[in-house]
């Protein structure tokens, strides 16, 4: 295993960081790194490669080796033994999970045969190898006997649970019948090649051999992601954790064995002349298809005089030929130019998008610069609303308007509604949500964790997605058998291991910029631009009930209670999701306002969840003033009320006691919080003050909300359409950039 994996397993098992333990062992001397510690223990560990370590089979007791370390005392023996047991494959599992790690056996005599020590992941491969030798389902008692005979240990001792419970957890591999007490392999696993020896060394040679066998069984052509998933299923570990690089790099290093055939597929070199492989190798690239299609379209007859009718007919023909629900308008314009040698704007008197809106019976504007056909999308399809008028090019060059002119803008209800529409411009909610759900499914399939459930939260889960600020979401993985406490000791190590796995598995989603934060894993999905989807990935234990969750929060130190944030993702989605559309529009507007402020640090920036609750609280206060009509207050009134709350935030005290919003009674609030100032309770968590001075500085928020400067952000944005006059004098050359390059 790698040094990081060894450190992670040690901290999970013993509830203490390896780095901290080595620092304690070093006494007054320079702290020893894990690699230096391993290098000292030459009788117990082997280093087969860079960042790789394993325990020597049948090594002598660690006590003898420990005595040779000058910086180590006799009382440090336990740490060395634990590290050797883990590196040897001892079953290390999270503390509190109810699973006991197996004892590690060491040879006490040089003539004694070394005892193979199995770890949790090895059990699955061992059971598979036994069942593949059977011709029918066998009793689990018989399975345990065969396992004992072959590996000199039993299943229960390693996995820390009954055989039946273990088999049920591996239902994707084993076909277990609890009523009959029998087990066999699932048909998909049974069809594969023989399972590798669990005690075999996991190195690059092993991966090459496994991949070769899998391709032969599944091929001749296999999708690389499918191949890696099958590897994890069979071996209980990812490819990248063994070879420390991408599978694609592995294939390139072994050209005599593998052949990459494009589109994310791989085959064996010996299958190079197979018809299935040749079809993929001979398949033209998308660019070649576009060139061929353009050549065909150039042969079509061209009328002497072009009219708007020809534009409509040509656009309709192109969309039907593509066979998709919608096509990018710029693409249609470019292909029109290629065929007719004239730009669309030389025929029509407005922009292409405005022109298409003149024919609602033919075209449907689907958003994001795309258009579809009503005959394809159906009579009930509705076009997205047009964007606000664009600013003339002369004004747009610097995006700066005269200060005096901006201050003259009156922030009416109409202007605020225009701002809300502008925030939604270019945002395709359904498209983004579908992409996020696809990412969630891939994470669920790729994860090596025992997932109970994957929940989409954040702006996407609450129905608050907007184009500004950029789309973002929270993804919460509810994982069985995770500890309910001591999160700082084990959570970062899991994220460190999970990040490269997800980076590989989400390669087709262009996942990038992975970063492990204090309590979550942050990464982007997209092209590395401002329009990327930003995902915050959280891990959460599976709590027995809400009472159990609150009990765990109460038992945790206040500084560690932030780790329970993902546990209430469903409740947050429900609370915000059930608000009215007017309320959600206001939340988007105020979240955008907060994103435009120049906060000195993340310590001063209010979280989205805090802004959402402040908006809900402000609207509840207004309803108390006039409860007869929800529409009694305009959007402008509500914005002013939220800013007033922001301006007085340093002395705020909100308990949600009489609002009916909180999921707890007033007497259930953790008493020390009642003396806090400011105090803004999380309505879902009686142990959480969202503006605790230890995690949030309210001073900058209160300062930013002081009138009249607090309105400048709204006025500057409103100037982009309120002060615009006349048409846009910018030409449509950008629409045809691709067409000119290929013309």
Buried (B, 14 or more C-beta within 10 A) or exposed (E): BBBBBBBBBBBBBBBBBBBEBBEEBBEEEEBBEBEBBBEBBEBBBBBEEEEBBBBBBBBBBBEEBBEEBEBBEEEBBEBBBBBBBBBBBBBBBBBBBEBBBBEBBBBEEEEEEEBBBBBBBBBBBBBBBBBBEBEEBBEBEBBBEBBEEEBEBBBBBBBBBEBEEBBEBBEEBBBBEEEEBBBBBBEEBEEBBEBBEBBBEBBBEBBBBBBBBBBBEBBBBBBBBBBBBBBBBBBBBBBBBBBBBBBBEBBEEBEEBBBBBEEBBBBBEBBEEBEBBEEBEEEEEEEEEBEEBBEEBEEEEEEEEBEBEBBBEBBBEBBEEBEEBBBEBBBBBBBBBBBBEEBBBEBBEEBBBEBBBEBEEBBBBBBBBBBBBBBBBEEEBEBBEEEBBBBBEEBBEEEEBEEEEBEEBEBBBEBBBBBBBBBBBBBBBEBBBEBBEBBBEBBBEBBBBBBBEBBBBBBBBBBBBBBBBBBBBBBBBBBEBBBBBBBEBBBBBBBBBBBBBBBBBBBEBEBBEBEBEEBBBBBBBBEEEEEBBBBBBBBBBBBEEBEEBBBBBEEBEBEBBBBBBBBBBBBBBEBBEEBEEBBBBBBBBBBBBBBBBEBEEEEBBBBBBBBBBBBBBBBBBBBEEEEEEEEEBBBBBBBBBBBBBBBEBBEBEBBBBEBEBBBBEEEEBBEEBEEBEBBBBBBBBBBBBBBBEEBBBBEBBBBBBEEEEBBEBBBBBBBBBBBBEEEBEEEBEEBBEBBEEEE
